[in-house]
Structures are given as structure tokens and as C-alpha cells.
Amino acid sequence: MKVNFKELLNSSNMLSLVRLFLAVPLWLLLDNFYENRMIVFALCIFALFTDLMDGYLARKLKQVTEMGKIIDPLADKIGIGAVVIKLFLIGQIPAYYFWMVILRDVFIFLGGIYVTNKIGKVLPSNMLGKLSVISIGFVILAILLNVDRSLIIFKLLYGTSLILIVGSFIGYVVRAMEFIKKKNYESV
């Protein structure tokens, strides 16, 4: 796959880059969780807005690019990863949740590189993956808002995110295998 770095200059990819670089202030601000959690909350809402807008603009302005297919999910993985790692380190999320989020993203990232090398193009994100990221985001926002974890709403958000983490990973594996199989079939 050949990547055109000029593709970075379009508006949708610039929004993804902004979201990517938000990981740094999010990480630093979480050092003082209780003092900065509302600032982090606001930055997470801003990140969500940029995630929605970059996809919308890419489709609306016909700016869907191979580079965008890489940057958008990478920004999600790095942003979510930075926050989840920091929340784990400061004792706000349990180890199993931390590992599920991080390992899902690492395996999907490495699998994406493998699939791209096999079929010669980047697979775009799918709806199940986006729902998984959104559900993890809602859990993070609830933690930042200090929602009582014994409340049914928190338990529903948390349980849904666990199901979507596993489901989206399985979905990515199945989808990758289908594309590789299709590519191998076409080359015969």
C-alpha cells in the first residue's frame, strides 16, 4: 500500500490528527485526577466531537483516504489507550478491564497491519468497532463524572462495553479472514 502524505492536509484528517495529539494533555491532566477530571471530561467530549466530524466531513467532502483510514482508528486507540492506562495506574479501573481494552486494540492494530500487507489496502472501521469505542468512552465519562459504580446505569454501561469489546474483536477477526480469503480467491 502506498500512502500519500499530502492526504494529511484535508480537513477530516486534520481533525483526526488533533484527536491523536489530545492524548498528551489527557495523560498529563490525569496525574491530578480529582482536580482535573472535569477538564479531562471536556477534552473527551471534544475528542468525541472531532471523531464524529472527521467521518462526516470525509464522506460529505469526498475526503475518504487510505491515510484517513489509518489515522482515525489510530487516534481512537491512542486516545482511549492513554486514558485507560492512566485510569488503571491511578486505580480508577480494574486490571481485567484495562487488559481487555488494551489487548483488543493492540491485536486489532497488529492484525490491521497484517491484513493491509496481505490485501494491499486498509480496512475501514466497522460499526461494531465504533460502538465498542463509544461504549468504552461512556464508561470513561461516567468515571470522570464520578458516577456511583453501584448504580444500574453504570453497571449497564460497563457490561455493555465488556460485551462490545469482545464482540468487536471477534467481528474484526472474522472480517479480516473474509477479506484475506476473498483476496486469495481472486488471485487464483
QUIBELWO-V372940 format. One record per residue. N is the residue number from 0. RES is the residue in one letter. PHI is phi in whole degrees, 0 to 359 (NA if undefined). D_LAST is the distance of its C-alpha to the last C-alpha in Angstrom with 1 decimal. Layout:
BEGIN
{{N;RES;PHI;D_LAST} {N;RES;PHI;D_LAST}}
END
This chain:
BEGIN
{{0;M;NA;20.5} {1;K;260;23.6} {2;V;255;26.7} {3;N;262;29.5} {4;F;290;32.8} {5;K;292;34.6} {6;E;297;33.0} {7;L;297;35.4} {8;L;278;38.3} {9;N;279;37.6} {10;S;298;39.8} {11;S;293;37.3} {12;N;290;36.0} {13;M;295;39.6} {14;L;297;40.5} {15;S;296;37.7} {16;L;295;39.1} {17;V;301;42.6} {18;R;297;41.4} {19;L;301;39.8} {20;F;284;43.1} {21;L;295;45.1} {22;A;302;44.0} {23;V;294;46.7} {24;P;295;49.7} {25;L;300;48.6} {26;W;301;48.4} {27;L;293;51.8} {28;L;294;53.6} {29;L;286;52.6} {30;D;300;54.8} {31;N;245;57.7} {32;F;308;56.1} {33;Y;291;59.2} {34;E;284;60.5} {35;N;250;57.3} {36;R;297;55.4} {37;M;286;56.2} {38;I;293;55.1} {39;V;298;51.8} {40;F;304;51.6} {41;A;298;52.1} {42;L;294;49.5} {43;C;293;47.0} {44;I;296;47.8} {45;F;299;47.3} {46;A;298;43.9} {47;L;299;43.0} {48;F;300;44.2} {49;T;294;42.1} {50;D;294;39.0} {51;L;293;39.6} {52;M;289;40.5} {53;D;295;37.6} {54;G;293;35.1} {55;Y;299;37.4} {56;L;295;37.9} {57;A;300;34.3} {58;R;285;33.5} {59;K;296;36.9} {60;L;265;36.9} {61;K;54;33.2} {62;Q;247;32.9} {63;V;289;29.7} {64;T;229;28.2} {65;E;298;25.8} {66;M;297;29.0} {67;G;296;30.6} {68;K;293;27.7} {69;I;268;28.5} {70;I;294;32.3} {71;D;301;33.1} {72;P;292;31.7} {73;L;295;32.9} {74;A;298;36.4} {75;D;299;36.4} {76;K;295;35.4} {77;I;288;38.0} {78;G;296;40.7} {79;I;297;40.4} {80;G;301;39.9} {81;A;300;43.1} {82;V;291;45.2} {83;V;294;44.0} {84;I;299;44.5} {85;K;295;48.0} {86;L;298;48.9} {87;F;294;48.0} {88;L;297;50.0} {89;I;263;53.1} {90;G;80;52.9} {91;Q;267;51.9} {92;I;226;48.7} {93;P;285;48.1} {94;A;301;45.9} {95;Y;296;43.4} {96;Y;292;42.8} {97;F;306;42.5} {98;W;295;39.8} {99;M;297;37.8} {100;V;294;37.7} {101;I;293;37.1} {102;L;294;34.5} {103;R;303;32.5} {104;D;292;32.5} {105;V;297;31.7} {106;F;293;28.7} {107;I;294;27.4} {108;F;297;27.9} {109;L;295;26.3} {110;G;297;23.3} {111;G;297;23.1} {112;I;296;22.9} {113;Y;298;20.2} {114;V;296;18.1} {115;T;300;18.9} {116;N;294;17.8} {117;K;285;14.4} {118;I;253;13.7} {119;G;81;16.1} {120;K;209;18.6} {121;V;270;21.5} {122;L;283;21.6} {123;P;289;24.9} {124;S;300;27.5} {125;N;245;27.7} {126;M;298;30.9} {127;L;296;31.2} {128;G;295;31.1} {129;K;296;33.7} {130;L;297;35.9} {131;S;297;35.8} {132;V;297;36.9} {133;I;297;39.6} {134;S;293;40.9} {135;I;297;41.2} {136;G;300;43.0} {137;F;295;45.4} {138;V;296;46.2} {139;I;300;46.9} {140;L;298;49.1} {141;A;297;51.0} {142;I;295;51.7} {143;L;296;52.8} {144;L;278;55.1} {145;N;60;56.4} {146;V;295;55.7} {147;D;300;57.2} {148;R;287;54.4} {149;S;271;56.2} {150;L;290;55.9} {151;I;298;53.6} {152;I;296;51.9} {153;F;294;50.9} {154;K;299;49.7} {155;L;294;47.6} {156;L;300;46.1} {157;Y;295;45.5} {158;G;297;44.1} {159;T;298;41.8} {160;S;294;40.4} {161;L;298;39.8} {162;I;297;37.8} {163;L;291;35.8} {164;I;300;35.1} {165;V;292;33.6} {166;G;299;31.9} {167;S;291;30.4} {168;F;296;29.0} {169;I;299;27.4} {170;G;300;26.1} {171;Y;296;24.6} {172;V;297;22.8} {173;V;298;21.4} {174;R;297;20.3} {175;A;298;18.7} {176;M;296;16.7} {177;E;296;15.6} {178;F;293;14.5} {179;I;294;12.7} {180;K;298;10.9} {181;K;298;10.2} {182;K;297;9.0} {183;N;295;6.6} {184;Y;293;5.5} {185;E;293;5.6} {186;S;274;3.8} {187;V;280;0.0}}
END
